[in-house]
Amino acid sequence: MELLEFITKVQFKNNIWILIIPFATMVLDYVSGILHAWLNGILQSKKMRSGLVKKVGEVMILVLGELFTYGLGLPMYIVQVLALYIVFMEVISIMENLQLLGVPIPKFVAKAFAKANEAID
């Protein structure tokens, strides 16, 4: 299935999940990044702040998407695509962090996300 076809078929259960799922993946990415840095003795507050600023920016993108969708009556798929983009970015980062922590990621899963990442880029 092509990425565009996948995106057009994805339906969030309801509108609150458009915010919850990206937010949850952001938190998991942040935690997995902290665990990796802590385990390897490279935990730095400056990098943590930088990561938090990035996450706040992603939340702002979602909020803007919601505002434009509901306030201006733009199509719902706009905010859905924004949410999916953030989820894909975060899941790829989580998988990278987990691999660095020694957690085995099945090759077919890693390949699927690598292919999706290429399509997004």
C-alpha positions as CSV (number, residue, x, y, z in Angstrom):
1,M,0.0,0.0,0.0
2,E,1.4,3.4,-1.0
3,L,1.9,6.0,1.8
4,L,-0.7,8.4,0.2
5,E,-3.2,5.6,0.0
6,F,-2.6,4.7,3.6
7,I,-2.9,8.3,4.8
8,T,-6.2,8.7,3.0
9,K,-7.6,5.6,4.6
10,V,-6.6,6.3,8.2
11,Q,-9.5,7.5,10.3
12,F,-8.9,8.5,13.9
13,K,-11.6,7.1,16.3
14,N,-12.7,10.6,17.1
15,N,-11.1,14.1,17.0
16,I,-9.5,13.9,20.5
17,W,-7.3,11.1,19.2
18,I,-5.8,13.4,16.6
19,L,-4.1,15.2,19.6
20,I,-3.7,12.2,22.0
21,I,-1.8,9.9,19.7
22,P,0.8,12.4,18.5
23,F,1.2,13.7,22.1
24,A,1.7,10.2,23.4
25,T,4.3,9.4,20.8
26,M,6.1,12.7,21.6
27,V,6.3,11.7,25.3
28,L,7.5,8.2,24.5
29,D,10.2,9.6,22.2
30,Y,11.3,12.0,24.9
31,V,11.5,9.3,27.5
32,S,13.3,6.8,25.2
33,G,15.8,9.6,24.3
34,I,16.4,10.4,28.0
35,L,16.9,6.7,28.8
36,H,19.4,6.3,26.0
37,A,21.3,9.4,27.1
38,W,21.3,8.4,30.7
39,L,22.4,4.8,30.0
40,N,25.3,6.1,27.9
41,G,26.3,8.9,30.3
42,I,25.6,11.7,27.8
43,L,22.5,13.2,29.5
44,Q,22.7,17.0,28.9
45,S,20.1,19.6,30.0
46,K,20.8,21.7,26.9
47,K,19.8,18.8,24.6
48,M,16.8,18.1,26.8
49,R,15.6,21.7,26.5
50,S,16.2,21.6,22.7
51,G,14.1,18.4,22.5
52,L,11.3,20.0,24.6
53,V,11.3,23.0,22.3
54,K,10.9,20.8,19.3
55,K,8.0,18.9,21.0
56,V,6.3,22.2,21.8
57,G,6.7,23.2,18.2
58,E,5.0,20.0,17.1
59,V,2.1,20.6,19.5
60,M,1.8,24.1,18.0
61,I,1.6,22.6,14.5
62,L,-1.3,20.4,15.6
63,V,-3.1,23.2,17.3
64,L,-2.8,25.3,14.2
65,G,-4.1,22.5,12.1
66,E,-7.1,22.1,14.5
67,L,-7.7,25.9,14.4
68,F,-7.6,26.0,10.6
69,T,-9.8,22.9,10.3
70,Y,-12.5,24.1,12.6
71,G,-12.1,27.8,12.5
72,L,-11.8,28.2,8.8
73,G,-13.7,25.1,7.8
74,L,-10.8,23.5,6.0
75,P,-11.0,19.8,5.2
76,M,-10.4,17.4,8.2
77,Y,-7.7,15.5,6.3
78,I,-5.3,18.5,6.7
79,V,-5.0,18.0,10.5
80,Q,-5.0,14.2,10.1
81,V,-2.0,14.4,7.8
82,L,-0.2,16.7,10.2
83,A,-0.9,14.3,13.1
84,L,0.2,11.3,11.1
85,Y,3.4,13.1,10.0
86,I,4.3,13.8,13.6
87,V,3.4,10.2,14.7
88,F,5.6,8.8,12.0
89,M,8.5,11.0,12.9
90,E,8.2,10.2,16.6
91,V,7.8,6.4,16.0
92,I,10.9,6.4,13.8
93,S,12.8,8.2,16.5
94,I,11.5,5.9,19.3
95,M,12.6,2.9,17.3
96,E,16.1,4.4,16.8
97,N,16.3,5.1,20.5
98,L,15.1,1.6,21.4
99,Q,17.7,0.0,19.1
100,L,20.4,2.1,20.8
101,L,19.1,0.8,24.1
102,G,19.5,-2.8,22.8
103,V,15.8,-3.5,22.3
104,P,15.5,-5.8,19.2
105,I,13.2,-4.3,16.5
106,P,11.9,-6.8,14.0
107,K,13.5,-6.2,10.6
108,F,10.2,-6.0,8.7
109,V,9.0,-3.3,11.1
110,A,12.2,-1.3,10.7
111,K,12.0,-1.7,6.9
112,A,8.4,-0.6,6.8
113,F,9.1,2.6,8.8
114,A,12.3,3.3,6.8
115,K,10.2,3.1,3.6
116,A,7.5,5.4,5.1
117,N,10.2,7.8,6.2
118,E,11.6,7.9,2.6
119,A,8.2,8.6,1.2
120,I,7.6,11.4,3.7
121,D,11.0,13.0,2.8
